[in-house]
Amino acid sequence: MPERFTSGLYGPDLVKAMGEAPDLALAKFKLPTREARKVLADAIIEGVDAGEREPEVLAARATAALRNAIEGGLLSE
């Protein structure tokens, strides 16, 4: 597990929200790939580091990042 999770930097409720967000975002796509999950995870962590705490908002940010990756040719549906 990454150090930021075990260090206590993120509390249990926040880790739970971060865990829910990728599934919410991936539900909009047919990309259950490692690369897609990495794009989602990076976007979610950036959102959390910026102060966001709501899973739905984190998912929206992650979805936007995934769309950008697809449109930029980094991922394909």
PyMOL Python script that loads the backbone (N, CA, C, O; Angstrom):
from pymol import cmd

cmd.read_pdbstr("""\
ATOM      1  N   MET A   1       0.851  -1.178   0.000  1.00  0.00           N
ATOM      2  CA  MET A   1       0.000   0.000   0.000  1.00  0.00           C
ATOM      3  C   MET A   1       0.888   1.230   0.000  1.00  0.00           C
ATOM      4  O   MET A   1       1.889   1.275   0.715  1.00  0.00           O
ATOM      5  N   PRO A   2       0.525   2.246  -0.810  1.00  0.00           N
ATOM      6  CA  PRO A   2       1.345   3.456  -0.863  1.00  0.00           C
ATOM      7  C   PRO A   2       1.490   4.104   0.508  1.00  0.00           C
ATOM      8  O   PRO A   2       0.588   4.047   1.344  1.00  0.00           O
ATOM      9  N   GLU A   3       2.640   4.716   0.711  1.00  0.00           N
ATOM     10  CA  GLU A   3       2.956   5.320   2.000  1.00  0.00           C
ATOM     11  C   GLU A   3       1.943   6.377   2.428  1.00  0.00           C
ATOM     12  O   GLU A   3       1.659   6.506   3.619  1.00  0.00           O
ATOM     13  N   ARG A   4       1.391   7.136   1.479  1.00  0.00           N
ATOM     14  CA  ARG A   4       0.470   8.203   1.858  1.00  0.00           C
ATOM     15  C   ARG A   4      -0.771   7.645   2.553  1.00  0.00           C
ATOM     16  O   ARG A   4      -1.402   8.347   3.344  1.00  0.00           O
ATOM     17  N   PHE A   5      -1.134   6.371   2.263  1.00  0.00           N
ATOM     18  CA  PHE A   5      -2.296   5.776   2.921  1.00  0.00           C
ATOM     19  C   PHE A   5      -1.929   5.265   4.307  1.00  0.00           C
ATOM     20  O   PHE A   5      -2.713   5.411   5.244  1.00  0.00           O
ATOM     21  N   THR A   6      -0.761   4.673   4.450  1.00  0.00           N
ATOM     22  CA  THR A   6      -0.359   4.116   5.738  1.00  0.00           C
ATOM     23  C   THR A   6       0.195   5.179   6.677  1.00  0.00           C
ATOM     24  O   THR A   6       0.289   4.944   7.882  1.00  0.00           O
ATOM     25  N   SER A   7       0.561   6.336   6.152  1.00  0.00           N
ATOM     26  CA  SER A   7       1.154   7.387   6.979  1.00  0.00           C
ATOM     27  C   SER A   7       0.125   8.143   7.803  1.00  0.00           C
ATOM     28  O   SER A   7       0.483   8.901   8.705  1.00  0.00           O
ATOM     29  N   GLY A   8      -1.149   7.942   7.497  1.00  0.00           N
ATOM     30  CA  GLY A   8      -2.182   8.698   8.196  1.00  0.00           C
ATOM     31  C   GLY A   8      -2.485  10.022   7.526  1.00  0.00           C
ATOM     32  O   GLY A   8      -3.295  10.800   8.032  1.00  0.00           O
ATOM     33  N   LEU A   9      -1.848  10.293   6.393  1.00  0.00           N
ATOM     34  CA  LEU A   9      -2.098  11.536   5.662  1.00  0.00           C
ATOM     35  C   LEU A   9      -3.565  11.652   5.283  1.00  0.00           C
ATOM     36  O   LEU A   9      -4.143  12.738   5.332  1.00  0.00           O
ATOM     37  N   TYR A  10      -4.168  10.523   4.903  1.00  0.00           N
ATOM     38  CA  TYR A  10      -5.584  10.470   4.565  1.00  0.00           C
ATOM     39  C   TYR A  10      -6.295   9.632   5.625  1.00  0.00           C
ATOM     40  O   TYR A  10      -5.860   8.524   5.938  1.00  0.00           O
ATOM     41  N   GLY A  11      -7.378  10.157   6.172  1.00  0.00           N
ATOM     42  CA  GLY A  11      -8.147   9.437   7.175  1.00  0.00           C
ATOM     43  C   GLY A  11      -9.009   8.355   6.550  1.00  0.00           C
ATOM     44  O   GLY A  11      -9.139   8.294   5.327  1.00  0.00           O
ATOM     45  N   PRO A  12      -9.610   7.486   7.391  1.00  0.00           N
ATOM     46  CA  PRO A  12     -10.390   6.363   6.877  1.00  0.00           C
ATOM     47  C   PRO A  12     -11.585   6.775   6.017  1.00  0.00           C
ATOM     48  O   PRO A  12     -11.876   6.113   5.021  1.00  0.00           O
ATOM     49  N   ASP A  13     -12.275   7.844   6.376  1.00  0.00           N
ATOM     50  CA  ASP A  13     -13.419   8.282   5.568  1.00  0.00           C
ATOM     51  C   ASP A  13     -12.965   8.769   4.198  1.00  0.00           C
ATOM     52  O   ASP A  13     -13.626   8.517   3.191  1.00  0.00           O
ATOM     53  N   LEU A  14     -11.842   9.462   4.167  1.00  0.00           N
ATOM     54  CA  LEU A  14     -11.319   9.961   2.906  1.00  0.00           C
ATOM     55  C   LEU A  14     -10.826   8.807   2.034  1.00  0.00           C
ATOM     56  O   LEU A  14     -11.039   8.821   0.821  1.00  0.00           O
ATOM     57  N   VAL A  15     -10.182   7.827   2.618  1.00  0.00           N
ATOM     58  CA  VAL A  15      -9.735   6.653   1.862  1.00  0.00           C
ATOM     59  C   VAL A  15     -10.941   5.919   1.284  1.00  0.00           C
ATOM     60  O   VAL A  15     -10.887   5.418   0.161  1.00  0.00           O
ATOM     61  N   LYS A  16     -12.026   5.856   2.051  1.00  0.00           N
ATOM     62  CA  LYS A  16     -13.247   5.215   1.557  1.00  0.00           C
ATOM     63  C   LYS A  16     -13.793   5.972   0.344  1.00  0.00           C
ATOM     64  O   LYS A  16     -14.162   5.358  -0.657  1.00  0.00           O
ATOM     65  N   ALA A  17     -13.844   7.304   0.431  1.00  0.00           N
ATOM     66  CA  ALA A  17     -14.329   8.119  -0.688  1.00  0.00           C
ATOM     67  C   ALA A  17     -13.437   7.940  -1.909  1.00  0.00           C
ATOM     68  O   ALA A  17     -13.922   7.863  -3.038  1.00  0.00           O
ATOM     69  N   MET A  18     -12.138   7.875  -1.674  1.00  0.00           N
ATOM     70  CA  MET A  18     -11.190   7.681  -2.769  1.00  0.00           C
ATOM     71  C   MET A  18     -11.372   6.299  -3.396  1.00  0.00           C
ATOM     72  O   MET A  18     -11.149   6.127  -4.595  1.00  0.00           O
ATOM     73  N   GLY A  19     -11.770   5.333  -2.605  1.00  0.00           N
ATOM     74  CA  GLY A  19     -12.005   3.991  -3.121  1.00  0.00           C
ATOM     75  C   GLY A  19     -13.277   3.887  -3.936  1.00  0.00           C
ATOM     76  O   GLY A  19     -13.345   3.095  -4.876  1.00  0.00           O
ATOM     77  N   GLU A  20     -14.283   4.670  -3.594  1.00  0.00           N
ATOM     78  CA  GLU A  20     -15.552   4.653  -4.322  1.00  0.00           C
ATOM     79  C   GLU A  20     -15.462   5.382  -5.663  1.00  0.00           C
ATOM     80  O   GLU A  20     -16.117   4.990  -6.629  1.00  0.00           O
ATOM     81  N   ALA A  21     -14.668   6.419  -5.721  1.00  0.00           N
ATOM     82  CA  ALA A  21     -14.625   7.281  -6.901  1.00  0.00           C
ATOM     83  C   ALA A  21     -14.213   6.567  -8.191  1.00  0.00           C
ATOM     84  O   ALA A  21     -14.825   6.832  -9.226  1.00  0.00           O
ATOM     85  N   PRO A  22     -13.208   5.673  -8.194  1.00  0.00           N
ATOM     86  CA  PRO A  22     -12.848   5.034  -9.469  1.00  0.00           C
ATOM     87  C   PRO A  22     -13.982   4.199 -10.059  1.00  0.00           C
ATOM     88  O   PRO A  22     -14.197   4.218 -11.271  1.00  0.00           O
ATOM     89  N   ASP A  23     -14.702   3.475  -9.223  1.00  0.00           N
ATOM     90  CA  ASP A  23     -15.809   2.666  -9.731  1.00  0.00           C
ATOM     91  C   ASP A  23     -16.911   3.543 -10.312  1.00  0.00           C
ATOM     92  O   ASP A  23     -17.506   3.203 -11.335  1.00  0.00           O
ATOM     93  N   LEU A  24     -17.181   4.666  -9.661  1.00  0.00           N
ATOM     94  CA  LEU A  24     -18.179   5.598 -10.193  1.00  0.00           C
ATOM     95  C   LEU A  24     -17.736   6.147 -11.551  1.00  0.00           C
ATOM     96  O   LEU A  24     -18.542   6.267 -12.473  1.00  0.00           O
ATOM     97  N   ALA A  25     -16.464   6.475 -11.660  1.00  0.00           N
ATOM     98  CA  ALA A  25     -15.955   7.028 -12.913  1.00  0.00           C
ATOM     99  C   ALA A  25     -15.880   5.965 -14.005  1.00  0.00           C
ATOM    100  O   ALA A  25     -16.247   6.233 -15.149  1.00  0.00           O
ATOM    101  N   LEU A  26     -15.409   4.764 -13.670  1.00  0.00           N
ATOM    102  CA  LEU A  26     -15.269   3.703 -14.669  1.00  0.00           C
ATOM    103  C   LEU A  26     -16.612   3.213 -15.194  1.00  0.00           C
ATOM    104  O   LEU A  26     -16.678   2.659 -16.292  1.00  0.00           O
ATOM    105  N   ALA A  27     -17.668   3.406 -14.440  1.00  0.00           N
ATOM    106  CA  ALA A  27     -18.992   2.960 -14.874  1.00  0.00           C
ATOM    107  C   ALA A  27     -19.411   3.648 -16.170  1.00  0.00           C
ATOM    108  O   ALA A  27     -20.272   3.142 -16.890  1.00  0.00           O
ATOM    109  N   LYS A  28     -18.817   4.782 -16.466  1.00  0.00           N
ATOM    110  CA  LYS A  28     -19.161   5.541 -17.669  1.00  0.00           C
ATOM    111  C   LYS A  28     -18.388   5.065 -18.897  1.00  0.00           C
ATOM    112  O   LYS A  28     -18.681   5.491 -20.014  1.00  0.00           O
ATOM    113  N   PHE A  29     -17.414   4.194 -18.703  1.00  0.00           N
ATOM    114  CA  PHE A  29     -16.548   3.737 -19.784  1.00  0.00           C
ATOM    115  C   PHE A  29     -16.450   2.216 -19.779  1.00  0.00           C
ATOM    116  O   PHE A  29     -16.838   1.553 -18.817  1.00  0.00           O
ATOM    117  N   LYS A  30     -15.933   1.691 -20.856  1.00  0.00           N
ATOM    118  CA  LYS A  30     -15.649   0.261 -20.932  1.00  0.00           C
ATOM    119  C   LYS A  30     -14.143   0.084 -20.989  1.00  0.00           C
ATOM    120  O   LYS A  30     -13.610  -0.468 -21.951  1.00  0.00           O
ATOM    121  N   LEU A  31     -13.459   0.555 -19.953  1.00  0.00           N
ATOM    122  CA  LEU A  31     -11.997   0.545 -19.903  1.00  0.00           C
ATOM    123  C   LEU A  31     -11.487  -0.044 -18.585  1.00  0.00           C
ATOM    124  O   LEU A  31     -10.818   0.663 -17.830  1.00  0.00           O
ATOM    125  N   PRO A  32     -11.770  -1.278 -18.293  1.00  0.00           N
ATOM    126  CA  PRO A  32     -11.272  -1.829 -17.019  1.00  0.00           C
ATOM    127  C   PRO A  32      -9.801  -2.221 -17.124  1.00  0.00           C
ATOM    128  O   PRO A  32      -9.423  -3.347 -16.800  1.00  0.00           O
ATOM    129  N   THR A  33      -8.977  -1.281 -17.579  1.00  0.00           N
ATOM    130  CA  THR A  33      -7.569  -1.559 -17.784  1.00  0.00           C
ATOM    131  C   THR A  33      -6.712  -0.925 -16.707  1.00  0.00           C
ATOM    132  O   THR A  33      -7.137   0.000 -16.014  1.00  0.00           O
ATOM    133  N   ARG A  34      -5.520  -1.430 -16.581  1.00  0.00           N
ATOM    134  CA  ARG A  34      -4.569  -0.879 -15.611  1.00  0.00           C
ATOM    135  C   ARG A  34      -4.286   0.595 -15.908  1.00  0.00           C
ATOM    136  O   ARG A  34      -4.213   1.413 -14.991  1.00  0.00           O
ATOM    137  N   GLU A  35      -4.129   0.928 -17.180  1.00  0.00           N
ATOM    138  CA  GLU A  35      -3.827   2.309 -17.553  1.00  0.00           C
ATOM    139  C   GLU A  35      -4.974   3.250 -17.187  1.00  0.00           C
ATOM    140  O   GLU A  35      -4.744   4.353 -16.693  1.00  0.00           O
ATOM    141  N   ALA A  36      -6.198   2.815 -17.428  1.00  0.00           N
ATOM    142  CA  ALA A  36      -7.354   3.640 -17.089  1.00  0.00           C
ATOM    143  C   ALA A  36      -7.437   3.848 -15.586  1.00  0.00           C
ATOM    144  O   ALA A  36      -7.710   4.957 -15.128  1.00  0.00           O
ATOM    145  N   ARG A  37      -7.207   2.801 -14.822  1.00  0.00           N
ATOM    146  CA  ARG A  37      -7.241   2.936 -13.363  1.00  0.00           C
ATOM    147  C   ARG A  37      -6.145   3.869 -12.860  1.00  0.00           C
ATOM    148  O   ARG A  37      -6.349   4.585 -11.879  1.00  0.00           O
ATOM    149  N   LYS A  38      -4.995   3.871 -13.511  1.00  0.00           N
ATOM    150  CA  LYS A  38      -3.924   4.774 -13.101  1.00  0.00           C
ATOM    151  C   LYS A  38      -4.315   6.222 -13.365  1.00  0.00           C
ATOM    152  O   LYS A  38      -4.077   7.092 -12.527  1.00  0.00           O
ATOM    153  N   VAL A  39      -4.913   6.485 -14.521  1.00  0.00           N
ATOM    154  CA  VAL A  39      -5.383   7.841 -14.834  1.00  0.00           C
ATOM    155  C   VAL A  39      -6.397   8.283 -13.782  1.00  0.00           C
ATOM    156  O   VAL A  39      -6.339   9.407 -13.283  1.00  0.00           O
ATOM    157  N   LEU A  40      -7.328   7.385 -13.452  1.00  0.00           N
ATOM    158  CA  LEU A  40      -8.345   7.695 -12.442  1.00  0.00           C
ATOM    159  C   LEU A  40      -7.711   7.958 -11.084  1.00  0.00           C
ATOM    160  O   LEU A  40      -8.025   8.949 -10.426  1.00  0.00           O
ATOM    161  N   ALA A  41      -6.825   7.076 -10.673  1.00  0.00           N
ATOM    162  CA  ALA A  41      -6.191   7.221  -9.357  1.00  0.00           C
ATOM    163  C   ALA A  41      -5.417   8.527  -9.257  1.00  0.00           C
ATOM    164  O   ALA A  41      -5.502   9.228  -8.248  1.00  0.00           O
ATOM    165  N   ASP A  42      -4.663   8.855 -10.299  1.00  0.00           N
ATOM    166  CA  ASP A  42      -3.900  10.103 -10.279  1.00  0.00           C
ATOM    167  C   ASP A  42      -4.822  11.311 -10.146  1.00  0.00           C
ATOM    168  O   ASP A  42      -4.538  12.232  -9.380  1.00  0.00           O
ATOM    169  N   ALA A  43      -5.933  11.307 -10.897  1.00  0.00           N
ATOM    170  CA  ALA A  43      -6.873  12.430 -10.839  1.00  0.00           C
ATOM    171  C   ALA A  43      -7.534  12.531  -9.469  1.00  0.00           C
ATOM    172  O   ALA A  43      -7.746  13.629  -8.956  1.00  0.00           O
ATOM    173  N   ILE A  44      -7.857  11.390  -8.883  1.00  0.00           N
ATOM    174  CA  ILE A  44      -8.498  11.381  -7.566  1.00  0.00           C
ATOM    175  C   ILE A  44      -7.532  11.898  -6.507  1.00  0.00           C
ATOM    176  O   ILE A  44      -7.914  12.706  -5.661  1.00  0.00           O
ATOM    177  N   ILE A  45      -6.303  11.446  -6.548  1.00  0.00           N
ATOM    178  CA  ILE A  45      -5.316  11.918  -5.564  1.00  0.00           C
ATOM    179  C   ILE A  45      -5.078  13.409  -5.726  1.00  0.00           C
ATOM    180  O   ILE A  45      -4.960  14.126  -4.732  1.00  0.00           O
ATOM    181  N   GLU A  46      -5.006  13.889  -6.966  1.00  0.00           N
ATOM    182  CA  GLU A  46      -4.851  15.334  -7.181  1.00  0.00           C
ATOM    183  C   GLU A  46      -6.040  16.096  -6.599  1.00  0.00           C
ATOM    184  O   GLU A  46      -5.864  17.149  -5.987  1.00  0.00           O
ATOM    185  N   GLY A  47      -7.249  15.567  -6.787  1.00  0.00           N
ATOM    186  CA  GLY A  47      -8.435  16.212  -6.240  1.00  0.00           C
ATOM    187  C   GLY A  47      -8.424  16.247  -4.726  1.00  0.00           C
ATOM    188  O   GLY A  47      -8.746  17.267  -4.118  1.00  0.00           O
ATOM    189  N   VAL A  48      -8.054  15.132  -4.119  1.00  0.00           N
ATOM    190  CA  VAL A  48      -7.983  15.064  -2.659  1.00  0.00           C
ATOM    191  C   VAL A  48      -6.926  16.034  -2.141  1.00  0.00           C
ATOM    192  O   VAL A  48      -7.151  16.748  -1.164  1.00  0.00           O
ATOM    193  N   ASP A  49      -5.772  16.053  -2.803  1.00  0.00           N
ATOM    194  CA  ASP A  49      -4.718  16.970  -2.378  1.00  0.00           C
ATOM    195  C   ASP A  49      -5.135  18.430  -2.531  1.00  0.00           C
ATOM    196  O   ASP A  49      -4.609  19.307  -1.846  1.00  0.00           O
ATOM    197  N   ALA A  50      -6.094  18.688  -3.442  1.00  0.00           N
ATOM    198  CA  ALA A  50      -6.611  20.048  -3.630  1.00  0.00           C
ATOM    199  C   ALA A  50      -7.733  20.373  -2.650  1.00  0.00           C
ATOM    200  O   ALA A  50      -8.237  21.496  -2.627  1.00  0.00           O
ATOM    201  N   GLY A  51      -8.130  19.377  -1.831  1.00  0.00           N
ATOM    202  CA  GLY A  51      -9.122  19.640  -0.794  1.00  0.00           C
ATOM    203  C   GLY A  51     -10.489  19.024  -1.021  1.00  0.00           C
ATOM    204  O   GLY A  51     -11.375  19.174  -0.180  1.00  0.00           O
ATOM    205  N   GLU A  52     -10.686  18.333  -2.138  1.00  0.00           N
ATOM    206  CA  GLU A  52     -11.995  17.738  -2.411  1.00  0.00           C
ATOM    207  C   GLU A  52     -12.190  16.487  -1.555  1.00  0.00           C
ATOM    208  O   GLU A  52     -11.245  15.733  -1.323  1.00  0.00           O
ATOM    209  N   ARG A  53     -13.429  16.271  -1.085  1.00  0.00           N
ATOM    210  CA  ARG A  53     -13.714  15.129  -0.206  1.00  0.00           C
ATOM    211  C   ARG A  53     -14.911  14.302  -0.657  1.00  0.00           C
ATOM    212  O   ARG A  53     -15.102  13.193  -0.160  1.00  0.00           O
ATOM    213  N   GLU A  54     -15.721  14.804  -1.581  1.00  0.00           N
ATOM    214  CA  GLU A  54     -16.935  14.108  -2.003  1.00  0.00           C
ATOM    215  C   GLU A  54     -16.630  13.093  -3.108  1.00  0.00           C
ATOM    216  O   GLU A  54     -16.037  13.453  -4.125  1.00  0.00           O
ATOM    217  N   PRO A  55     -17.033  11.814  -2.921  1.00  0.00           N
ATOM    218  CA  PRO A  55     -16.744  10.796  -3.931  1.00  0.00           C
ATOM    219  C   PRO A  55     -17.283  11.149  -5.316  1.00  0.00           C
ATOM    220  O   PRO A  55     -16.628  10.873  -6.321  1.00  0.00           O
ATOM    221  N   GLU A  56     -18.473  11.756  -5.380  1.00  0.00           N
ATOM    222  CA  GLU A  56     -19.053  12.089  -6.673  1.00  0.00           C
ATOM    223  C   GLU A  56     -18.230  13.147  -7.405  1.00  0.00           C
ATOM    224  O   GLU A  56     -18.067  13.080  -8.624  1.00  0.00           O
ATOM    225  N   VAL A  57     -17.721  14.106  -6.670  1.00  0.00           N
ATOM    226  CA  VAL A  57     -16.889  15.152  -7.283  1.00  0.00           C
ATOM    227  C   VAL A  57     -15.544  14.568  -7.704  1.00  0.00           C
ATOM    228  O   VAL A  57     -15.029  14.881  -8.777  1.00  0.00           O
ATOM    229  N   LEU A  58     -14.983  13.720  -6.850  1.00  0.00           N
ATOM    230  CA  LEU A  58     -13.731  13.053  -7.211  1.00  0.00           C
ATOM    231  C   LEU A  58     -13.925  12.200  -8.467  1.00  0.00           C
ATOM    232  O   LEU A  58     -13.059  12.163  -9.341  1.00  0.00           O
ATOM    233  N   ALA A  59     -15.060  11.522  -8.546  1.00  0.00           N
ATOM    234  CA  ALA A  59     -15.363  10.700  -9.724  1.00  0.00           C
ATOM    235  C   ALA A  59     -15.501  11.571 -10.966  1.00  0.00           C
ATOM    236  O   ALA A  59     -15.040  11.189 -12.041  1.00  0.00           O
ATOM    237  N   ALA A  60     -16.127  12.729 -10.833  1.00  0.00           N
ATOM    238  CA  ALA A  60     -16.281  13.636 -11.976  1.00  0.00           C
ATOM    239  C   ALA A  60     -14.921  14.122 -12.466  1.00  0.00           C
ATOM    240  O   ALA A  60     -14.681  14.200 -13.671  1.00  0.00           O
ATOM    241  N   ARG A  61     -14.043  14.443 -11.541  1.00  0.00           N
ATOM    242  CA  ARG A  61     -12.688  14.855 -11.918  1.00  0.00           C
ATOM    243  C   ARG A  61     -11.960  13.721 -12.615  1.00  0.00           C
ATOM    244  O   ARG A  61     -11.276  13.930 -13.617  1.00  0.00           O
ATOM    245  N   ALA A  62     -12.112  12.517 -12.077  1.00  0.00           N
ATOM    246  CA  ALA A  62     -11.447  11.351 -12.651  1.00  0.00           C
ATOM    247  C   ALA A  62     -12.005  11.045 -14.036  1.00  0.00           C
ATOM    248  O   ALA A  62     -11.258  10.691 -14.948  1.00  0.00           O
ATOM    249  N   THR A  63     -13.325  11.183 -14.191  1.00  0.00           N
ATOM    250  CA  THR A  63     -13.953  10.954 -15.491  1.00  0.00           C
ATOM    251  C   THR A  63     -13.426  11.947 -16.523  1.00  0.00           C
ATOM    252  O   THR A  63     -13.145  11.573 -17.662  1.00  0.00           O
ATOM    253  N   ALA A  64     -13.294  13.192 -16.130  1.00  0.00           N
ATOM    254  CA  ALA A  64     -12.761  14.210 -17.043  1.00  0.00           C
ATOM    255  C   ALA A  64     -11.325  13.875 -17.442  1.00  0.00           C
ATOM    256  O   ALA A  64     -10.953  14.017 -18.607  1.00  0.00           O
ATOM    257  N   ALA A  65     -10.528  13.436 -16.486  1.00  0.00           N
ATOM    258  CA  ALA A  65      -9.145  13.064 -16.795  1.00  0.00           C
ATOM    259  C   ALA A  65      -9.102  11.878 -17.743  1.00  0.00           C
ATOM    260  O   ALA A  65      -8.262  11.823 -18.641  1.00  0.00           O
ATOM    261  N   LEU A  66     -10.009  10.927 -17.543  1.00  0.00           N
ATOM    262  CA  LEU A  66     -10.057   9.759 -18.412  1.00  0.00           C
ATOM    263  C   LEU A  66     -10.483  10.157 -19.831  1.00  0.00           C
ATOM    264  O   LEU A  66      -9.920   9.675 -20.813  1.00  0.00           O
ATOM    265  N   ARG A  67     -11.480  11.036 -19.924  1.00  0.00           N
ATOM    266  CA  ARG A  67     -11.898  11.528 -21.244  1.00  0.00           C
ATOM    267  C   ARG A  67     -10.742  12.233 -21.955  1.00  0.00           C
ATOM    268  O   ARG A  67     -10.521  12.039 -23.150  1.00  0.00           O
ATOM    269  N   ASN A  68     -10.016  13.047 -21.203  1.00  0.00           N
ATOM    270  CA  ASN A  68      -8.876  13.748 -21.787  1.00  0.00           C
ATOM    271  C   ASN A  68      -7.815  12.764 -22.283  1.00  0.00           C
ATOM    272  O   ASN A  68      -7.215  12.969 -23.339  1.00  0.00           O
ATOM    273  N   ALA A  69      -7.590  11.700 -21.517  1.00  0.00           N
ATOM    274  CA  ALA A  69      -6.613  10.685 -21.930  1.00  0.00           C
ATOM    275  C   ALA A  69      -7.066   9.980 -23.196  1.00  0.00           C
ATOM    276  O   ALA A  69      -6.253   9.690 -24.074  1.00  0.00           O
ATOM    277  N   ILE A  70      -8.361   9.704 -23.293  1.00  0.00           N
ATOM    278  CA  ILE A  70      -8.902   9.047 -24.494  1.00  0.00           C
ATOM    279  C   ILE A  70      -8.815   9.986 -25.693  1.00  0.00           C
ATOM    280  O   ILE A  70      -8.368   9.589 -26.769  1.00  0.00           O
ATOM    281  N   GLU A  71      -9.241  11.226 -25.503  1.00  0.00           N
ATOM    282  CA  GLU A  71      -9.213  12.207 -26.598  1.00  0.00           C
ATOM    283  C   GLU A  71      -7.779  12.521 -27.024  1.00  0.00           C
ATOM    284  O   GLU A  71      -7.524  12.830 -28.188  1.00  0.00           O
ATOM    285  N   GLY A  72      -6.856  12.440 -26.085  1.00  0.00           N
ATOM    286  CA  GLY A  72      -5.450  12.699 -26.394  1.00  0.00           C
ATOM    287  C   GLY A  72      -4.744  11.487 -26.985  1.00  0.00           C
ATOM    288  O   GLY A  72      -3.556  11.547 -27.304  1.00  0.00           O
ATOM    289  N   GLY A  73      -5.475  10.387 -27.131  1.00  0.00           N
ATOM    290  CA  GLY A  73      -4.891   9.199 -27.727  1.00  0.00           C
ATOM    291  C   GLY A  73      -4.074   8.339 -26.782  1.00  0.00           C
ATOM    292  O   GLY A  73      -3.424   7.388 -27.215  1.00  0.00           O
ATOM    293  N   LEU A  74      -4.099   8.664 -25.486  1.00  0.00           N
ATOM    294  CA  LEU A  74      -3.334   7.879 -24.509  1.00  0.00           C
ATOM    295  C   LEU A  74      -4.022   6.563 -24.169  1.00  0.00           C
ATOM    296  O   LEU A  74      -3.368   5.591 -23.791  1.00  0.00           O
ATOM    297  N   LEU A  75      -5.350   6.538 -24.305  1.00  0.00           N
ATOM    298  CA  LEU A  75      -6.145   5.334 -24.055  1.00  0.00           C
ATOM    299  C   LEU A  75      -7.159   5.208 -25.175  1.00  0.00           C
ATOM    300  O   LEU A  75      -7.494   6.197 -25.827  1.00  0.00           O
ATOM    301  N   SER A  76      -7.647   4.002 -25.403  1.00  0.00           N
ATOM    302  CA  SER A  76      -8.699   3.832 -26.396  1.00  0.00           C
ATOM    303  C   SER A  76      -9.826   2.989 -25.822  1.00  0.00           C
ATOM    304  O   SER A  76      -9.602   2.073 -25.030  1.00  0.00           O
ATOM    305  N   GLU A  77     -11.054   3.324 -26.245  1.00  0.00           N
ATOM    306  CA  GLU A  77     -12.220   2.590 -25.785  1.00  0.00           C
ATOM    307  C   GLU A  77     -12.386   1.336 -26.607  1.00  0.00           C
ATOM    308  O   GLU A  77     -13.319   0.567 -26.379  1.00  0.00           O
TER     309      GLU A  77
END
""", "prot")
cmd.dss("prot")
cmd.show_as("cartoon", "prot")
cmd.util.cbc("prot")
cmd.orient("prot")
